[in-house]
Amino acid sequence: METTQTKLIITSVKNGVMTLELTFDPGNCYTHEMMRQLDEAILQARFDEKVHVIVIRGSGEKFFCAGADINMLKKADPTFKYYFCLHANETLNRLEQTPKLVIAALNGHTVGGGLEIAMAADIRIARKGAGKVGLPEVNLGVLPGTGGTQRLARLVNKSKAIELMVTAEVFGFEKALDLGIINEIWETANTAEFMDKVQAYAEKFCPPNAASKAVGRIKRSVQSGAEIPFESALAVERELQQLLFQGEDAKEGLAAYIEKRKANYTGR
């Protein structure tokens, strides 16, 4: 297991899964420096051919992420705040458009910008009883400015998204599951056990268990295609399919099906 520790983002790679751990006191809140390190880690994951799935988690037992560092924002001038939000948007867009599956492991409270980070992932899995979610930025006189207004509306519906944000409601994982904001809730004894389960789940989408390029291109087709006209989205789908047809895993998958055996994927 290869591990590299930076000041605010801890990255590790195991069995094809890169874990990005947000770490900041208090609440794993993000600063501009953390977002820059997250951006760099996303690019690192993109270029690393040994990485097939990305997992994002928070450090410790209490928080996934409590959002942006309020003390930083209070001291900053409006120009800095604007470019801080712009770069954060660009970082999460890069995460969302990376053709590798991204899983957010919600091991604690996931509020404000923390939920905005989680919503840029493809799959969100929460640890039962570990925390709450919500976008309560209106209580600070601002809006969720790191994609929250847009991604929440796409996950639920416009009316419900507006209601949740203007009331600043913070709610449990069960309601988030009912609304479709998260995918699953897992009951575990502690965060360590939860993360072990997340690791095992993520490895299901890595070689030799799965054709990871196909997984990544499905993600890319959906994330990109949902935001453009239907005919253009079909063109994106066809081009991604053609790339997969040229790869080894498509040949292996078809051969394994015909030969009635389990496929052995390589990620190529």
Backbone hydrogen bonds, N-H to C=O, Kabsch-Sander energy under -0.5 kcal/mol:
donor,donor_aa,acceptor,acceptor_aa,energy
2,E,13,V,-1.3
4,T,11,T,-2.5
6,T,4,T,-0.5
6,T,9,I,-1.2
10,I,21,E,-2.1
11,T,4,T,-2.0
11,T,9,I,-0.6
12,S,19,T,-1.7
13,V,2,E,-2.2
14,K,17,V,-2.4
17,V,14,K,-1.9
18,M,16,G,-0.5
18,M,53,V,-2.7
19,T,12,S,-2.9
19,T,17,V,-0.6
20,L,55,V,-3.3
21,E,10,I,-2.8
21,E,19,T,-0.6
22,L,20,L,-0.6
22,L,57,R,-2.7
23,T,8,L,-2.2
28,N,24,F,-2.8
29,C,26,P,-1.7
30,Y,67,G,-2.0
35,M,31,T,-2.3
36,R,32,H,-2.2
37,Q,33,E,-2.1
38,L,34,M,-2.7
39,D,35,M,-2.5
40,E,36,R,-2.1
41,A,37,Q,-2.2
42,I,38,L,-2.3
43,L,39,D,-2.0
44,Q,40,E,-2.4
45,A,41,A,-2.4
46,R,42,I,-2.1
47,F,43,L,-2.1
48,D,44,Q,-1.4
49,E,47,F,-0.8
51,V,48,D,-1.6
52,H,16,G,-3.2
52,H,50,K,-0.6
53,V,16,G,-1.7
54,I,101,L,-3.0
55,V,18,M,-2.9
56,I,103,I,-2.6
57,R,20,L,-2.3
59,S,22,L,-2.3
63,F,59,S,-0.5
64,F,109,H,-2.2
65,C,109,H,-1.8
66,A,27,G,-2.2
69,D,30,Y,-2.2
70,I,68,A,-0.7
73,L,69,D,-1.9
74,K,70,I,-2.6
75,K,71,N,-1.5
76,A,72,M,-1.3
81,K,77,D,-2.3
82,Y,78,P,-2.2
83,Y,79,T,-2.1
84,F,80,F,-2.6
85,C,81,K,-2.3
86,L,82,Y,-2.4
87,H,83,Y,-2.5
88,A,84,F,-2.2
89,N,85,C,-2.4
90,E,86,L,-2.3
91,T,87,H,-2.5
92,L,88,A,-2.4
93,N,89,N,-2.4
94,R,90,E,-2.0
95,L,91,T,-2.0
96,E,92,L,-2.5
97,Q,93,N,-2.0
98,T,94,R,-0.8
98,T,95,L,-0.7
100,K,98,T,-2.3
101,L,52,H,-0.7
103,I,54,I,-3.1
104,A,123,I,-3.0
105,A,56,I,-3.1
105,A,103,I,-0.6
106,L,104,A,-0.9
106,L,125,I,-3.1
107,N,105,A,-1.5
109,H,62,K,-2.7
110,T,132,K,-3.3
111,V,65,C,-1.4
112,G,134,G,-2.4
114,G,111,V,-2.4
115,L,112,G,-0.8
116,E,112,G,-1.6
117,I,113,G,-2.2
118,A,114,G,-2.1
119,M,115,L,-2.5
120,A,116,E,-0.7
120,A,117,I,-1.1
121,A,118,A,-1.5
122,D,102,V,-2.0
123,I,102,V,-1.8
125,I,104,A,-2.6
125,I,123,I,-0.5
126,A,184,E,-2.6
127,R,106,L,-2.4
128,K,126,A,-0.6
128,K,186,W,-3.1
130,A,127,R,-2.2
133,V,171,F,-3.2
134,G,110,T,-1.0
135,L,169,E,-0.6
139,N,136,P,-2.1
140,L,137,E,-2.4
141,G,138,V,-1.5
142,V,137,E,-1.6
145,G,143,L,-1.0
149,T,144,P,-1.1
151,R,147,G,-3.0
152,L,148,G,-1.9
153,A,149,T,-0.8
154,R,150,Q,-1.3
155,L,151,R,-1.6
156,V,152,L,-2.6
161,A,157,N,-2.8
162,I,158,K,-2.5
163,E,159,S,-2.4
164,L,160,K,-2.7
165,M,161,A,-1.9
166,V,162,I,-3.0
167,T,163,E,-1.8
169,E,164,L,-1.2
171,F,133,V,-2.7
173,F,131,G,-0.7
176,A,172,G,-1.8
177,L,173,F,-2.4
178,D,174,E,-2.2
179,L,175,K,-2.3
180,G,176,A,-0.7
180,G,177,L,-0.8
181,I,176,A,-2.4
182,I,176,A,-1.2
183,N,124,R,-2.8
184,E,124,R,-1.4
186,W,126,A,-3.0
188,T,186,W,-0.6
194,F,190,N,-2.1
195,M,191,T,-2.9
196,D,192,A,-1.9
197,K,193,E,-2.0
198,V,194,F,-2.3
199,Q,195,M,-2.5
200,A,196,D,-2.2
201,Y,197,K,-2.4
202,A,198,V,-2.9
203,E,199,Q,-2.2
204,K,200,A,-0.6
204,K,201,Y,-1.0
205,F,202,A,-1.8
206,C,203,E,-1.6
209,N,206,C,-1.2
210,A,206,C,-1.3
212,S,210,A,-1.5
214,A,211,A,-0.6
215,V,211,A,-2.1
216,G,212,S,-2.6
217,R,213,K,-2.4
218,I,214,A,-2.3
219,K,215,V,-2.1
220,R,216,G,-2.4
221,S,217,R,-2.6
222,V,218,I,-2.2
223,Q,219,K,-3.0
224,S,220,R,-2.5
225,G,220,R,-0.5
225,G,221,S,-1.9
226,A,222,V,-2.1
227,E,224,S,-1.3
228,I,225,G,-1.2
233,A,229,P,-2.4
234,L,230,F,-2.2
235,A,231,E,-1.5
236,V,232,S,-2.1
237,E,233,A,-2.4
238,R,234,L,-2.4
239,E,235,A,-2.3
240,L,236,V,-2.4
241,Q,237,E,-2.3
242,Q,238,R,-2.4
243,L,239,E,-1.8
244,L,240,L,-1.8
245,F,241,Q,-2.5
246,Q,242,Q,-1.2
247,G,244,L,-1.7
248,E,268,R,-1.6
250,A,244,L,-0.5
251,K,247,G,-1.0
252,E,248,E,-2.5
253,G,249,D,-2.9
254,L,250,A,-2.2
255,A,251,K,-2.3
256,A,252,E,-2.7
257,Y,253,G,-1.8
258,I,254,L,-2.1
259,E,255,A,-2.6
260,K,257,Y,-0.8
261,R,256,A,-2.4
265,Y,208,P,-1.5
265,Y,263,A,-0.6
